[in-house]
Structures are given as C-alpha cells and as structure tokens.
Amino acid sequence: MAFDLLAEDDEVLLELPFLERRARLEARDLGAARLTPMARTPEEAEVWLREEEGVIAKQAGAPYLPGERVGMVKVKRVRTIDAVVLGWRPGKEDDTVGSIILGLYDQAGSLREVGHSSGFKAREKRELVQSLAPYATGERGTGEPSRWNNARDLAWVKLRPELVVEVTFDHVSDGRIRHGAKVQRWREDKPPAECTLDQLQS
C-alpha cells in the first residue's frame, strides 16, 4: 500500500505540503502497489469510522517529519457496551486483580466470553479482590493463549454472572474485543441479561 511520496528521483519531497506529495504519488505508476484510499471531508471519512477501526487525519499543508506525528492524528472508533463480569485474572503482584473477564449473552441465552479489561490503578487492583470475593464460584476459567507470551498463566477466578460494567473499546474481530477495553463505570442499575452480543454489531 502506498500512502505517501517522500522522494522522487533525486528530489527530496519531505518539506512539500501533504496534498502536493499525494498528488505526485497519484500521478505515478505504482505497479503492483495500491494507493491508500483518501477522503477530503469528514463526511466522506465517516463510513470508515462506522465500519472500520478508524482513520488517520492529516493536515493538508503539513510537511513530512520523520519519526514525528506532527500534522496527523489517529481518530479511532470508540464504542461503549455493557458487559457481564465473568471473572478476574490475578495481577503480577499478590492479592491484586490484573484484569476482569467480560461476557455477553448470545441469542440462545448462553454467556460468551468476549474480551477483558485491565488498566486499573494500583489501589483499585487491591480493592477489587475484596469487592469481587462474594461473587466467586470456586471455579477457574481459562482464556485463549496469549499472543505475546505462550507461557503466561491465563487461568482466572470465575464469578457468578451478576455484575455489569460499562466499557469502551475500539476494535472487534471474530466476535471478540481485540484491544483492551476500559471500564467506565459499574452498572448496578443494569440487569446482566440485557448485556447481549448484538451490542458488538452496533
């Protein structure tokens, strides 16, 4: 995929405005390479925010600065769902919660694991151990192998499906939240049965 043109023959183009570099790129024969799609208005880019992971917004007049993100910003599609807390995975430190396991009900009424949320503050990690203890079933669950560390223990403490959290996330693949979801709040007002899988499609 070709997305920018930084030099042409012996001419360095780094200081040219982005739209001028783009025009020169579009005029070239790219052979087997494909040109990245580009929208010139927020309205045109909106479809990517609805259907894809997000967009890279660039200032039309920005030069190219190697190693810097000047003149560009990632705009991710952030969505919110309510999920059932299926359990929690221990943190690196003793007596701490590393992450909570998230679940949603499918059309058949089965509760499916769809991802996890971590990133709790140190104090929250310790407090959650006590807060979640009354819901523990005494069973352990296991997750998918880690993409980063196959030796990592992914066993987690199972909880009764009675707690609901509202989380934000930006990417779904194969029915699972692939990037870490962030807890926004605990939903004592939300029945777990209303946490359904169709939220991932909206």
N, C-alpha and C positions, 0 to 999 in steps of 0.2 A: 504494500500500500504506500503510495506516495502522498505526503501531506505538506511538504514544503520544499523549496529550492534554495539552497544556501550558496551555491556557486554554479556558474555556467561557463564552460571552457576555462579561461584564466581569470574570469571576473568574479570577485567575491561579492555576494549579494546580501550579506548579513545586515547591513545598515539600511537597506531598502524597506519601505513600508510593507506589511504583510500582504495587502491586496495586490501590490505590484509583483511581489515574489510569486504569489498564487497565479496571477495572470501569465507570467512567464512559464510557470510549471504546466499550466493548462495548454500552452501553445506547443509544448514538447511532445515528441513521440515517446511514450513511456514503455513501449514494448510489452512485455508480459506483466508489468506492474499496473495496478489500478489506482486511479485518483480517488482520494477520500471524498465522500460527499460533503458539500458545504451549503449552509443556509445563510442568507444575508439578513434575515429578520428573526426576532424571537418567535413570531407566529409560525414561520417555516420550521423552526427547530423544535417546536412544541411536540410534534409527533415522536421525536426521539426521547423526550422527557417522559412521555406516556408509555412508550413501548420498549425503550432500551434502558441501559444503565445510566445514561446521562450524556452530556455534551461537553466539549471544550470550547469556551467562548474566548475569542481573540479580538484584541483591538485592531481595527483595520489599518491603522498607521504605525503599528508597533514594529521596531526592528527585531531581529533575532539575536538574543543574548544567550550564548551557550552556557548551560548549567544553571540558568535562572528561569523563573516563571513570571518574568515581567511582561505585562501586556496580555496575559492569558489567565483563565481561571477554570477549574473543573466545576461544572454545575451538575450535581448528582440528583437523581430522582429519589427523594427520601419519602418513604411511606410509613404509615402508622397502622399497627394492628393490635388487637387484644389477644393474648395467648395464655394458655393454661401452663402453670409451672409444674412440670413433671418430676423435677428433682433438682439436685445440685451436685456439682463436681467439686471435690476439695481443692483448695488453693495450694500454692507452693509452701506456704507457712502452715504449721499445725493449727488446727481449730479455726480455719478460715474457709470461706466459700470462694472458689475460683470463678465459677460460672453457674448460671441456672439453665436448666434444660427446658426448652419451650415446646409446647404441643398444641395442635388444633384438631378439632373433630371433623372427620370426613362425612360424606353423605350417608354412609352406613352407620354412623354413630360411633365409629372407632376413633380413639385418640391417637394421632400420629405425631411422632417427633419431627419437628421442622427446623430446629436450629438451637442456638444457645445465645446467652447474653453474658458478657463479662464487663470488666472495666469499673468494678465497684471501688470506692475509696477504701483505704485500709480499715477505717473504723466500721464501715458497712460490712466488710468481709467478715469481721469478727462477730458483729451483732446478728448477722443473718443466720449464723449457725444456731443460735438460741431461738430466733424467730421462727425458723423452719422446722425445728425439732419436733413440735407437737404434731406435725403432718407426716412424719416419716413412717413408712410402712414396714421397715426392717428388711426390705429387699434392695438389691443392687441392680442397676441397669448398665448396659454397655453401649457405646456410641460407635460411629464409623471410625476406622483408623485415621489417625492424624496425617494430614498431607505433609507436615513438616517434621514429625518425629514418630516413627513407627513403634518405638519402644515406650512411648508415653502411655501411662495407665489412664484409660478413658472411662473407667468404672465410675458410676455416680449413685448417689443416695436417692432412692425412689420416694416420692411424696404422694399422698392422696391428692387427686386432681380437684382441689378446692380453692387454690389461689390463682388469681388472674393478674397479669401485668400488661401495661400498655408499653409497647416497644416501637422504636423507629428502626428502619432498615433500608438498604438501597438496592439490593440485588437478590433475585430468586433464580435458582437453577434446579431443575428436576424436583420441584416441589419443596425445596429447602432454601432457607435463608443462608446465603453463602458468605456474606460478610457479617461481622459481628453486629448483632442488634444491640441497641442501647435502651435500657429501661428508662421510661419517662415518669411512670408512677404506678403504684399498686392500685388495682381496681376492686375495692371491696364491694362496690355497687354493681359489679358485672357478674352475672351467672356464668360459670365455666362452660355450660352447654351452648352458650351463644358465641363461643370462640371457635369459629368454623374456618375450614380450609379455604373457602371461597374468598376470604379476605386477601389472599396472596394473588388473586387474579385481578383485583381492582386497581 
